[in-house]
Structure formats: structure tokens, C-alpha cells
Amino acid sequence: MSSTPVQYLPELSSDVCQRCKDLPAVLVSRKEKFCAKCFIWFMRGKQRKQMLDDRYKVKYGAIAERLGVQRVLLPLSFGVSSLVLFDMIASLLQEQNLMHKGKQGFELVVVHLQEDQQSRSELFQALAGNYTPVSIQYVEVDLDLYPVDTRVRLAVSPEFDVVADADVSRSESVAQLLEKSASRSLKADLRGLIYEEIFNNIAVREQCETLLYGHSMTRLANEVIALTVKGRGLRIHEAVADRTSSYMGKDLHVIFPLRDILFAEVKAVLKLSDGLSKYAVLPVAQGPRPVKNMTVHDLTTQYFDGLDATGYASTASTVVKTAEKLGGPRSEAPDLCQVCGAAIHHNPRAWLQNITVNSAAPLNTDEEREYAREYRAHSPENATGKDLLVCYGCTVTMAGAGDGFIWPVRATKEEILGEYVLTDESDDE
């Protein structure tokens, strides 16, 4: 028996599904033989277990009055995981619609970010047509046109102070800012930060109370290791745990409905779902790349792929369950990073200074001395500008971006509160 998480059985196999006891089994997963229909239902059950709250059920009476019409945002890249999650959620709404005479538990809003300058609107309309009579709102964002207004020029001093000068040049889009990244790892890191910001912004704009991410258990474990490597340990819990977060004064319920499903099982659902795979937009397969050209996520993905292939897929479950128990110190009012929004409980500047060796190795050759002169000639003595509150992970990231890197920042808590100061006049209104 194969040690991989999903083993496909030969077409002429005489094995029968252990669930329905009727149809022929097509694969083995979790030591059980499934037919295609039972396997899909088994996986849908894992997703629905994460959405048992009343807000996602068809509501009547007092519950309907209390919760109202819930709106749910689902980012759809048309990749394997997001497409399978969309199918599960749309199928759930279709069942509710048919069983409750047109009533649904919630309204679904789908958002797609154009990463390759191609609209997927027609593809989505064809996909959504499979779930009639369910009505699904579709929002498409062109990253080449999505503006970033609150931009500053960032620099990191030799003492690890992060400072910023207002950038008054012409407005640039998200895609243009990402293209200025100095490396693939930096670009991937910053892309994750700004995509999360866009999804939160659209959720608030579209009046959605819930945000669904299609991350599988394997992807969540991948995130844990990647965040650790990048020095973003304080974000681990919120990156893997279902939670309620606040954005622009509005509470958002963030849920990972595929958290109990391995990526190999997600791929199996896509393969066995009739006609679903034709809507998938998958990346072009590339040959082996040198490690130096791989991002942190590339490396961690390769690591978990290796675990799947060698029979250690359950490691992902252990990583995720451990990460769910992690949390930051219980300080009453931690500062927030103005780049990524993470809580800052300890001064990252002091920590970096403690672990950094400031004295240089002796220069022994003419070539080394020439390199040193070039470095001093192109390195500013002091970074000037307004000090920013920045976490350890973002400090390291911005240091790797180089001086003059342009990026959007968030307002401080004091600046936010300053916009909502209540005066005597406002109390009288």
C-alpha cells in the first residue's frame, strides 16, 4: 500500500467503496476506500464542519432578526484550492436554496485579483452557471490599476531604525510597486501583505462580515514555517487560526474551511468533481530551479511535498495544531506595525542590535579593500525621515529592499484616534 496521502486505485479494481457499499472505490485516503461521490461528500463535510455557526445557516424568526443577511467574501484565484472551496460553498448555497424554497444562509461575494492582466469574468460566469438558481456577486481587481495613495520612501539605518519620507511622485499601482522589489523572496513577502490588505478593504467595502480563505492544511503548515523563517512569528496564530479581526472599525470573521484537508486531498476533489477542472487556471510547470532563485514559500512548499511523497503528510496536521495554540504576550495595548499591522510587544531595534556583529572582519587583500570603498561610497551614513513603528519581520524585509524603497504604511493608533475625537459640539448633535 502506498504511503502517500491519496492513493488512486486501478480502473479495473474490484474494491468497493467502504461508505456506500455500492459503487466501486477509486482511491484510498485516511486508510479508507472511497468512490468518487463519497469522497467528495466526505471532504465537503470537513468544510461544513468549519461553518456550523448560525450565521451560515438558513435563518428564521429571532435568529434571522438578530443576525440579518450575512455576506461572505471568497478570494478566487482559479487555482486548485480556491476553486474547490468555491465549488463547496456554491454547492452548499444551492442545496439551501432548493431545500428552503429560495432562501439561503448567506450571500456570496467572489473577488479575483488579476495577476496576469487577463480578465476572468467570462470564465467565472460560465462557472457560476453550474449553481443556478444561486446568485453570486463577482468583483475583479486589476492590480495594474489598483492605486496606492499613502506611500512613503522607506530606509533602514545601520542602527535598525526604520524611517520614512513622504513620496510625492505620481501615484503607482500595486503591480508597479511589487515590480520594484529587489528579489523574488521580497516580492512574495510584500505581495502577501498587500493582498491581505486588499481583501480586507474589499470585504469592508462590500459590507461582508466573513472572509473565507481556501488554504488547505498543507498550505497552513507551509505558512507557519515560512513566517518563522521570515521573522514573523507573532503572526503565526492569526495566519492559521479561525478568528475575528478588526479592520477600519469593522469586525471580520476570518475562516479557513479547508483547514482539515491536505492539499493532496484537495487536488483529488478537483480531479473527481465532474467538469470542475476545466475552470482551473494553473501555473505553467517549470523545470528545477537553483535554491538561490527560490522564495521562502518555494522552499517550504518543496519541503512539505517531500513529506507527502515519503509518507509523513500527517506532519502538516501537527504543525497546524501546534501553531493554533501560539499567541503573543498578553500586554494590554501593544503597538501595531505600520507596514503589516502585526502587534509589537518588544522593541525589534534593540533585539537586532543585540544579535548583530558590528565589527567587520579585517581587510586582507586589495580586492576586499576596493569592495569596502565602493560600499562606503554607495551607502548613506544616516537614514533620515520620520520614525515608523515597524515589527522585526518588516524591519528585516525593508533592510533587504534597499534605501529609497517605496511602500504604503498604516496610520498609528494616535493618528487613527485623532480622526475620531469627540467634541462638545458633536455630543450636542
C-alpha positions as CSV (number, residue, x, y, z in Angstrom):
1,M,0.0,0.0,0.0
2,S,1.3,3.5,-0.9
3,S,2.4,5.8,1.9
4,T,1.1,8.9,0.0
5,P,-2.0,10.7,1.5
6,V,-4.1,9.8,-1.6
7,Q,-3.6,6.6,-3.5
8,Y,-5.6,6.1,-6.7
9,L,-6.8,2.6,-7.4
10,P,-6.6,0.9,-10.8
11,E,-9.7,1.3,-13.0
12,L,-10.3,-2.4,-13.1
13,S,-10.0,-2.7,-9.3
14,S,-12.6,-4.9,-7.6
15,D,-12.6,-2.9,-4.4
16,V,-15.9,-1.4,-3.3
17,C,-16.5,1.9,-1.5
18,Q,-16.5,1.4,2.3
19,R,-19.0,4.2,2.7
20,C,-21.9,3.5,0.3
21,K,-21.0,-0.3,0.0
22,D,-22.3,0.0,-3.6
23,L,-20.1,1.9,-6.1
24,P,-16.5,0.9,-7.0
25,A,-13.7,2.5,-5.0
26,V,-11.5,4.9,-6.9
27,L,-9.0,5.9,-4.2
28,V,-7.7,5.3,-0.7
29,S,-7.5,8.2,1.7
30,R,-7.1,8.1,5.5
31,K,-6.9,4.3,5.3
32,E,-10.4,4.1,3.8
33,K,-11.6,3.2,0.3
34,F,-13.9,5.8,-1.4
35,C,-15.9,6.1,-4.5
36,A,-15.8,9.5,-6.2
37,K,-19.1,10.6,-4.8
38,C,-18.5,9.6,-1.2
39,F,-15.0,11.1,-1.2
40,I,-16.3,14.5,-2.4
41,W,-19.1,14.3,0.3
42,F,-16.6,13.4,2.9
43,M,-14.4,16.4,2.1
44,R,-17.4,18.7,1.9
45,G,-18.2,17.5,5.4
46,K,-14.8,18.7,6.6
47,Q,-15.5,22.1,5.1
48,R,-19.0,22.4,6.6
49,K,-17.8,21.5,10.0
50,Q,-15.8,24.8,10.0
51,M,-19.0,26.7,9.1
52,L,-21.6,25.4,11.6
53,D,-22.3,28.8,13.1
54,D,-25.9,30.1,12.7
55,R,-24.7,33.0,10.6
56,Y,-24.2,30.5,7.7
57,K,-27.4,28.6,8.1
58,V,-30.9,29.5,6.7
59,K,-32.3,31.6,9.5
60,Y,-35.9,32.1,10.7
61,G,-37.6,34.1,13.5
62,A,-35.5,35.6,16.2
63,I,-32.2,34.3,14.8
64,A,-32.9,35.9,11.5
65,E,-33.7,39.2,13.2
66,R,-30.5,39.1,15.3
67,L,-28.1,38.1,12.5
68,G,-29.7,39.6,9.5
69,V,-28.4,38.9,6.0
70,Q,-24.8,37.7,6.2
71,R,-22.4,38.5,3.4
72,V,-19.3,36.3,2.8
73,L,-16.2,37.2,0.7
74,L,-14.3,34.5,-1.0
75,P,-11.0,35.3,-2.8
76,L,-10.8,33.2,-6.0
77,S,-7.6,32.8,-7.9
78,F,-8.9,29.9,-10.0
79,G,-6.1,27.8,-8.5
80,V,-6.8,24.3,-7.1
81,S,-7.7,25.2,-3.5
82,S,-9.7,28.3,-4.1
83,L,-11.7,26.7,-6.9
84,V,-12.5,23.6,-4.8
85,L,-13.6,25.8,-1.9
86,F,-15.8,27.9,-4.2
87,D,-17.4,24.7,-5.5
88,M,-18.1,23.6,-1.9
89,I,-19.6,26.9,-0.9
90,A,-21.7,27.4,-4.0
91,S,-23.0,23.8,-3.7
92,L,-23.9,24.5,-0.1
93,L,-25.9,27.6,-1.2
94,Q,-27.6,25.6,-4.0
95,E,-28.7,23.0,-1.5
96,Q,-30.0,25.6,0.9
97,N,-31.9,27.3,-1.9
98,L,-33.6,24.2,-3.1
99,M,-34.4,22.8,0.4
100,H,-35.7,26.1,1.8
101,K,-37.7,27.4,-1.2
102,G,-35.3,30.0,-2.4
103,K,-33.8,31.0,1.0
104,Q,-30.1,31.0,1.6
105,G,-27.9,31.1,4.7
106,F,-25.8,34.0,3.3
107,E,-24.9,36.0,0.2
108,L,-21.6,35.1,-1.5
109,V,-19.2,37.7,-3.0
110,V,-16.3,36.4,-5.0
111,V,-13.2,38.6,-5.6
112,H,-10.5,37.8,-8.2
113,L,-7.1,39.7,-8.4
114,Q,-5.8,40.0,-12.0
115,E,-2.2,38.9,-11.6
116,D,-1.6,38.3,-15.3
117,Q,-3.5,41.2,-16.8
118,Q,-6.3,38.9,-18.0
119,S,-9.9,39.2,-17.0
120,R,-11.6,36.0,-15.8
121,S,-15.1,37.5,-15.8
122,E,-16.4,35.2,-18.6
123,L,-14.8,32.2,-17.1
124,F,-16.5,32.9,-13.8
125,Q,-19.9,33.5,-15.4
126,A,-19.6,30.0,-17.0
127,L,-18.6,28.5,-13.7
128,A,-21.3,30.2,-11.7
129,G,-23.9,29.0,-14.2
130,N,-23.5,25.5,-12.8
131,Y,-25.1,26.5,-9.5
132,T,-28.4,28.0,-10.5
133,P,-30.6,29.5,-9.1
134,V,-27.9,30.8,-6.7
135,S,-26.9,34.4,-7.4
136,I,-23.2,35.2,-6.8
137,Q,-21.6,38.7,-6.9
138,Y,-18.3,38.9,-8.8
139,V,-15.6,41.5,-8.2
140,E,-12.5,41.7,-10.2
141,V,-9.4,43.8,-9.3
142,D,-6.8,44.8,-11.9
143,L,-3.6,45.2,-9.9
144,D,-2.2,47.4,-12.7
145,L,-5.0,49.9,-12.0
146,Y,-5.3,49.5,-8.2
147,P,-3.9,52.7,-6.8
148,V,-1.8,53.0,-3.6
149,D,-2.1,56.5,-2.2
150,T,-0.4,56.6,1.2
151,R,3.1,55.8,0.0
152,V,6.4,56.6,1.7
153,R,10.0,56.2,0.9
154,L,11.5,53.7,3.4
155,A,15.0,53.3,4.6
156,V,16.7,51.3,7.5
157,S,19.6,52.9,9.3
158,P,22.7,51.0,10.5
159,E,21.1,51.1,14.0
160,F,17.9,49.4,12.5
161,D,15.7,52.5,12.8
162,V,13.1,52.4,10.0
163,V,12.4,55.9,8.7
164,A,10.1,57.3,6.0
165,D,9.8,60.3,3.8
166,A,6.6,61.1,2.1
167,D,6.7,60.2,-1.6
168,V,5.1,62.9,-3.6
169,S,5.7,61.5,-7.0
170,R,2.9,60.2,-9.3
171,S,0.5,57.6,-7.9
172,E,1.6,54.0,-8.6
173,S,-0.3,50.8,-8.7
174,V,0.2,47.6,-6.6
175,A,1.8,45.9,-9.6
176,Q,4.2,48.7,-10.2
177,L,5.3,48.7,-6.5
178,L,5.8,45.0,-6.5
179,E,7.9,45.1,-9.6
180,K,10.4,47.3,-7.8
181,S,11.2,44.6,-5.3
182,A,14.9,43.7,-5.1
183,S,14.3,39.9,-5.0
184,R,11.7,37.2,-5.6
185,S,11.5,36.5,-1.9
186,L,11.0,40.1,-1.0
187,K,8.3,40.4,-3.8
188,A,6.5,37.3,-2.5
189,D,6.6,38.6,1.1
190,L,5.2,42.0,0.2
191,R,2.6,40.6,-2.2
192,G,1.2,38.5,0.7
193,L,0.9,41.6,2.9
194,I,-0.8,43.8,0.3
195,Y,-3.1,41.1,-1.0
196,E,-4.4,40.6,2.6
197,E,-4.9,44.4,2.8
198,I,-6.9,44.4,-0.5
199,F,-9.1,41.5,0.6
200,N,-9.9,43.2,3.9
201,N,-10.6,46.5,2.1
202,I,-13.0,44.9,-0.3
203,A,-14.7,42.9,2.4
204,V,-15.5,46.2,4.3
205,R,-16.5,48.0,1.0
206,E,-18.9,45.2,0.1
207,Q,-20.3,45.0,3.6
208,C,-19.1,41.4,4.2
209,E,-19.0,40.0,7.7
210,T,-16.9,36.9,6.8
211,L,-13.7,36.3,4.8
212,L,-13.1,32.8,3.6
213,Y,-9.6,31.6,2.5
214,G,-9.0,28.4,0.6
215,H,-5.9,27.4,2.4
216,S,-5.5,23.6,2.9
217,M,-3.9,22.1,5.9
218,T,-0.7,21.7,4.0
219,R,-0.8,25.4,3.0
220,L,-1.4,26.5,6.6
221,A,1.6,24.4,7.8
222,N,3.6,26.0,5.0
223,E,2.7,29.4,6.3
224,V,3.8,28.5,9.8
225,I,7.3,27.5,8.7
226,A,7.6,30.4,6.2
227,L,6.6,33.0,8.8
228,T,9.1,31.6,11.3
229,V,11.9,31.8,8.7
230,K,10.9,35.4,7.9
231,G,10.9,36.5,11.5
232,R,7.1,37.0,11.6
233,G,6.5,34.6,14.5
234,L,3.8,36.8,16.1
235,R,1.6,36.5,13.0
236,I,1.6,32.7,13.1
237,H,-1.5,32.3,15.2
238,E,-3.6,34.7,13.1
239,A,-2.3,33.2,9.9
240,V,-3.6,29.7,10.7
241,A,-6.5,30.1,13.3
242,D,-10.1,31.0,12.6
243,R,-10.5,34.4,14.2
244,T,-12.3,37.7,14.4
245,S,-10.2,40.6,13.3
246,S,-10.9,44.4,13.3
247,Y,-10.4,46.4,10.1
248,M,-11.4,50.0,9.7
249,G,-13.6,49.7,12.7
250,K,-15.5,46.7,11.4
251,D,-15.3,43.1,12.7
252,L,-14.4,40.4,10.1
253,H,-14.7,36.7,10.8
254,V,-11.7,35.0,9.0
255,I,-12.2,31.3,8.4
256,F,-10.1,28.6,6.7
257,P,-12.8,26.0,5.7
258,L,-10.2,23.6,4.2
259,R,-8.1,23.6,7.3
260,D,-8.7,19.8,7.9
261,I,-8.0,18.8,4.3
262,L,-4.5,18.0,2.9
263,F,-3.6,19.6,-0.4
264,A,-3.3,16.2,-2.0
265,E,-6.9,15.6,-1.0
266,V,-8.0,19.0,-2.4
267,K,-6.4,18.0,-5.7
268,A,-8.3,14.7,-5.6
269,V,-11.6,16.6,-5.1
270,L,-10.8,18.7,-8.2
271,K,-9.9,15.6,-10.2
272,L,-13.1,13.7,-9.2
273,S,-15.6,16.6,-9.4
274,D,-17.3,16.3,-12.8
275,G,-16.3,19.2,-15.1
276,L,-14.7,21.4,-12.4
277,S,-11.1,21.1,-13.5
278,K,-11.8,22.8,-16.8
279,Y,-12.2,26.1,-14.9
280,A,-8.8,25.8,-13.2
281,V,-6.1,28.3,-14.2
282,L,-2.9,26.5,-13.1
283,P,0.6,27.9,-13.3
284,V,2.9,26.7,-16.1
285,A,5.1,23.9,-14.9
286,Q,8.7,24.9,-14.6
287,G,11.9,22.9,-14.5
288,P,14.1,22.6,-11.4
289,R,15.4,25.9,-10.2
290,P,18.5,26.6,-8.2
291,V,17.9,27.1,-4.5
292,K,19.2,30.7,-4.7
293,N,16.3,31.5,-7.1
294,M,13.6,30.1,-4.8
295,T,11.5,32.1,-2.4
296,V,10.9,31.1,1.2
297,H,7.5,29.8,0.2
298,D,9.0,27.8,-2.7
299,L,11.4,26.1,-0.2
300,T,8.8,25.3,2.4
301,T,6.4,24.0,-0.3
302,Q,9.1,21.7,-1.6
303,Y,9.7,20.5,2.0
304,F,6.0,19.5,2.5
305,D,5.8,18.0,-0.9
306,G,8.7,15.8,0.1
307,L,6.9,14.8,3.3
308,D,3.8,13.9,1.3
309,A,5.8,11.7,-1.0
310,T,7.6,9.9,1.8
311,G,4.6,9.1,4.0
312,Y,4.8,11.9,6.5
313,A,1.9,14.0,5.4
314,S,0.5,14.0,9.0
315,T,3.4,16.3,9.9
316,A,1.3,19.2,8.4
317,S,-1.5,18.4,10.9
318,T,0.9,18.5,13.9
319,V,2.4,21.8,12.7
320,V,-1.0,23.5,12.3
321,K,-2.4,22.2,15.6
322,T,0.7,23.4,17.4
323,A,0.5,26.8,15.7
324,E,-3.1,27.3,16.7
325,K,-2.0,27.3,20.4
326,L,0.5,30.0,19.9
327,G,-0.2,33.6,20.8
328,G,1.6,36.8,21.7
329,P,2.2,38.2,25.2
330,R,-0.9,39.5,27.0
331,S,0.1,43.1,27.0
332,E,-2.8,45.5,27.3
333,A,-2.1,47.8,24.4
334,P,0.6,46.6,22.1
335,D,1.9,48.9,19.3
336,L,1.0,47.8,15.7
337,C,3.4,47.6,12.9
338,Q,2.7,50.3,10.3
339,V,3.7,48.1,7.5
340,C,1.9,44.7,8.2
341,G,-0.3,45.5,11.1
342,A,1.2,42.9,13.4
343,A,1.4,43.5,17.2
344,I,4.7,44.8,18.5
345,H,5.4,43.6,22.1
346,H,9.1,44.1,22.2
347,N,11.5,46.6,20.6
348,P,12.8,44.9,17.4
349,R,15.6,47.5,17.1
350,A,17.1,46.5,20.4
351,W,16.8,42.8,19.6
352,L,18.6,43.3,16.2
353,Q,21.3,45.3,17.8
354,N,21.9,42.6,20.3
355,I,22.3,39.8,17.8
356,T,24.3,41.8,15.2
357,V,28.0,41.8,14.9
358,N,29.0,45.4,14.2
359,S,32.8,44.9,13.8
360,A,34.0,44.0,10.4
361,A,36.5,41.3,9.6
362,P,40.0,42.6,8.7
363,L,40.6,43.5,5.0
364,N,43.5,41.5,3.8
365,T,43.6,41.9,0.0
366,D,43.4,44.9,-2.4
367,E,40.2,43.4,-3.8
368,E,38.5,43.4,-0.4
369,R,39.6,47.0,0.3
370,E,38.3,48.1,-3.1
371,Y,34.9,46.5,-2.4
372,A,34.8,48.2,1.0
373,R,35.5,51.6,-0.6
374,E,32.6,51.0,-3.1
375,Y,30.3,50.0,-0.3
376,R,31.0,53.1,1.7
377,A,30.6,55.3,-1.4
378,H,27.1,54.0,-2.1
379,S,25.9,53.7,1.5
380,P,24.4,56.7,3.2
381,E,25.8,57.5,6.6
382,N,22.4,58.1,8.1
383,A,18.8,57.4,7.1
384,T,16.7,60.5,7.6
385,G,12.9,60.9,7.9
386,K,10.0,60.2,10.2
387,D,10.5,57.2,12.6
388,L,8.0,54.4,12.0
389,L,6.7,51.6,14.3
390,V,7.8,48.5,12.5
391,C,8.0,44.9,13.6
392,Y,11.0,42.7,13.4
393,G,9.9,40.9,10.3
394,C,9.2,44.1,8.4
395,T,12.5,45.7,9.6
396,V,14.4,42.8,8.1
397,T,12.3,42.8,4.9
398,M,12.8,46.6,4.4
399,A,16.5,46.3,5.1
400,G,16.7,43.8,2.2
401,A,14.7,46.1,0.0
402,G,17.4,48.8,0.0
403,D,17.3,52.6,0.7
404,G,14.5,54.5,-1.1
405,F,12.1,51.6,-1.4
406,I,8.6,52.9,-1.8
407,W,5.7,51.2,0.1
408,P,2.4,52.1,1.7
409,V,2.2,52.4,5.5
410,R,-0.6,52.4,8.0
411,A,-1.6,55.2,10.4
412,T,-0.5,54.9,14.0
413,K,-3.1,54.4,16.7
414,E,-2.8,58.0,17.8
415,E,-3.4,59.2,14.2
416,I,-6.4,57.0,13.9
417,L,-7.9,58.2,17.2
418,G,-7.2,61.7,16.1
419,E,-9.7,61.3,13.3
420,Y,-12.4,60.3,15.7
421,V,-12.1,62.8,18.6
422,L,-15.4,63.7,20.0
423,T,-16.0,67.3,20.7
424,D,-18.7,69.1,22.8
425,E,-20.4,70.1,19.5
426,S,-20.6,66.6,18.3
427,D,-22.2,65.5,21.6
428,D,-24.9,68.1,21.2
429,E,-25.9,66.9,17.7
